[in-house]
Each structure stands twice: as structure tokens, then as C-alpha cells.
Amino acid sequence: MVKEVIRLFVSCTNVTVTKDLLHAVECAHSEYAVFLENECKRELLEAEERKKREQSEETQRAKEKTKDVYMNS
């Protein structure tokens, strides 16, 4: 809604500030803050999953290496 009002008035300096416009700005800001928070949580979860996967792969390689040492002895 905010973008449409600015486009309607051609310039942001020509926009009449109303309660509805302020409310729309507040809502847009709140929604964006929630979006950023969710994005941050998603990135943290992905990083944690990646770390677990890497640790699992490292453990598997260590087991295989140990197994190879015993097999070659």
C-alpha cells in the first residue's frame, strides 16, 4: 500500500501523511521484521544441520580409516 501511495503522488514529498498510511507503514515494518527473524532462524538451522552432517561424515571417514589400518595389519 505504501508504494502505491507514493506512486500515486509521484514523489514521497507530495504524500499526505494519514493515520491509515502510518498504520500501513507500521504493518509493513512488522512483517519485514518477522521475515528477517524467520530468515535468520532458517539460516541458523541450516548451518547447524550442515555442521552435524560434516561431523557425521568426518566420523565415518575416521572409522573407515581405522578399519583400513586393522585390515592392512
PAZAPA-4460 file (N, C-alpha, C; in steps of 0.05 Angstrom, whole numbers, plus 32768, in hexadecimal, padded with zeros to 4 digits):
% residues 73
    n_x    n_y    n_z   ca_x   ca_y   ca_z    c_x    c_y    c_z   seq   type   mol
   8010   7FE8   8000   8000   8000   8000   8011   8019   8000     1      M     A
   8027   8019   800F   8038   8030   8011   8044   8038   7FF6     2      V     A
   804E   8024   7FE8   8059   8029   7FCD   8045   8034   7FBA     3      K     A
   802C   802A   7FBC   8017   8033   7FAA   8011   8051   7FAF     4      E     A
   8010   8058   7FC9   800A   8074   7FCF   8020   8086   7FC5     5      V     A
   8039   807E   7FC9   804F   808F   7FBF   804E   8091   7FA1     6      I     A
   8048   807B   7F93   8046   807C   7F76   802F   808E   7F6D     7      R     A
   8019   808D   7F7C   8002   809D   7F76   8008   80BB   7F78     8      L     A
   8018   80C2   7F8C   801F   80DE   7F90   8039   80E6   7F81     9      F     A
   8044   80D4   7F72   805C   80D8   7F62   8076   80DB   7F72    10      V     A
   8075   80E7   7F89   808D   80EB   7F99   8085   80E8   7FB7    11      S     A
   8098   80DE   7FC6   8093   80D9   7FE2   808F   80F4   7FF1    12      C     A
   8099   810A   7FE6   8095   8124   7FF3   8079   812F   7FF0    13      T     A
   806A   8124   7FDD   804F   812D   7FD8   803A   811D   7FE6    14      N     A
   8042   8108   7FF4   802F   80F5   8001   8023   8102   801A    15      V     A
   8009   8100   801C   7FFB   810A   8034   7FFD   80F4   8049    16      T     A
   8007   80FA   8060   800A   80E7   8075   7FF0   80E4   8084    17      V     A
   7FE4   80CC   8083   7FCB   80C7   8091   7FCF   80B0   80A4    18      T     A
   7FBB   80AD   80B5   7FBD   8097   80C9   7FBE   807C   80BB    19      K     A
   7FAE   8079   80A5   7FAE   8060   8096   7FCA   805B   808A    20      D     A
   7FD7   806F   8080   7FF1   806C   8074   8006   8064   808A    21      L     A
   8004   8072   80A1   8017   806B   80B7   8012   804E   80C0    22      L     A
   7FF9   8046   80C2   7FF3   802B   80CA   7FFE   8017   80B5    23      H     A
   7FFB   801D   809C   8006   800C   8087   8024   8009   8089    24      A     A
   8031   801F   808F   804F   801F   8092   8056   800E   80AA    25      V     A
   8048   8011   80C0   804E   8001   80D8   804A   7FE3   80D2    26      E     A
   8035   7FDD   80C5   802F   7FC0   80BE   8045   7FB5   80AC    27      C     A
   804D   7FC5   8098   8062   7FBC   8085   807C   7FB8   8094    28      A     A
   8082   7FCA   80A6   809B   7FC7   80B6   809A   7FAE   80C7    29      H     A
   8083   7FAA   80D4   8080   7F92   80E5   8083   7F78   80D5    30      S     A
   8076   7F77   80BE   8078   7F60   80AD   8095   7F5B   80A4    31      E     A
   80A3   7F70   809E   80BF   7F6D   8095   80D0   7F64   80AC    32      Y     A
   80CB   7F6E   80C4   80DB   7F65   80DB   80D6   7F47   80E0    33      A     A
   80BE   7F3E   80DE   80B8   7F21   80E1   80C6   7F11   80CB    34      V     A
   80C5   7F1B   80B3   80D2   7F0E   809D   80F0   7F0B   80A2    35      F     A
   80FD   7F20   80AB   811A   7F1F   80B1   8120   7F0C   80C7    36      L     A
   810F   7F0C   80DC   8113   7EF9   80F2   8111   7EDC   80E9    37      E     A
   80FD   7ED6   80D9   80F9   7EBB   80CE   8110   7EB3   80BC    38      N     A
   811A   7EC6   80AC   8130   7EC1   809B   814A   7EBB   80AB    39      E     A
   814E   7EC9   80C0   8165   7EC5   80D2   8163   7EA9   80DF    40      C     A
   814B   7EA2   80E8   8148   7E88   80F5   814C   7E71   80E0    41      K     A
   8143   7E75   80C8   8147   7E61   80B3   8164   7E5D   80AD    42      R     A
   8173   7E73   80AB   818F   7E72   80A6   819E   7E64   80BC    43      E     A
   8197   7E6A   80D5   81A3   7E5C   80EC   819E   7E3E   80EC    44      L     A
   8185   7E37   80E6   817F   7E1A   80E4   818E   7E0C   80CE    45      L     A
   8190   7E19   80B7   819F   7E0E   80A1   81BD   7E0B   80A8    46      E     A
   81C8   7E1F   80B6   81E4   7E1D   80BE   81E8   7E06   80D2    47      A     A
   81D5   7E04   80E4   81D7   7DEE   80F8   81D5   7DD3   80EA    48      E     A
   81C3   7DD0   80D8   81C0   7DB7   80C9   81D9   7DB1   80B9    49      E     A
   81E4   7DC5   80AC   81FD   7DC2   809D   8214   7DB9   80AF    50      R     A
   8216   7DC5   80C7   822B   7DBE   80D9   8228   7DA1   80E3    51      K     A
   820F   7D99   80E9   820A   7D7D   80F1   8211   7D6A   80DB    52      K     A
   820A   7D70   80C2   8210   7D60   80AB   822E   7D5D   80A7    53      R     A
   823D   7D73   80AA   825A   7D73   80A7   8267   7D62   80BD    54      E     A
   825D   7D64   80D6   8268   7D55   80EC   8262   7D37   80E7    55      Q     A
   824B   7D31   80DD   8244   7D15   80D7   8256   7D0A   80C2    56      S     A
   825A   7D19   80AD   826C   7D10   8097   8288   7D0D   80A1    57      E     A
   8291   7D1F   80B3   82AC   7D1D   80BD   82AF   7D04   80CF    58      E     A
   829B   7CFE   80DF   829B   7CE7   80F0   829C   7CCD   80DE    59      T     A
   828C   7CCD   80C9   828B   7CB6   80B7   82A7   7CB2   80AA    60      Q     A
   82B3   7CC8   80A1   82CE   7CC5   8095   82E2   7CBB   80A9    61      R     A
   82E0   7CC4   80C2   82F3   7CBA   80D7   82EF   7C9D   80DC    62      A     A
   82D6   7C93   80DC   82D0   7C77   80E0   82DB   7C67   80C9    63      K     A
   82D8   7C70   80B1   82E2   7C62   8099   8300   7C61   809A    64      E     A
   830D   7C77   80A2   832A   7C78   80A3   8334   7C64   80B8    65      K     A
   8327   7C63   80CF   832F   7C50   80E4   832B   7C34   80DB    66      T     A
   8315   7C2F   80CD   830F   7C14   80C2   8325   7C0C   80AE    67      K     A
   832D   7C1F   809D   8342   7C19   8089   835C   7C12   8097    68      D     A
   8363   7C20   80AD   837C   7C1C   80BB   837C   7C00   80C6    69      V     A
   8365   7BF7   80D2   8364   7BDC   80DD   8364   7BC7   80C8    70      Y     A
   8358   7BCC   80B1   8357   7BB9   809B   8373   7BB5   808F    71      M     A
   8383   7BCA   808E   839E   7BC9   8082   83B3   7BBF   8095    72      N     A
   83AC   7BBC   80AE   83C0   7BB3   80C2   83C4   7B96   80C2    73      S     A
***
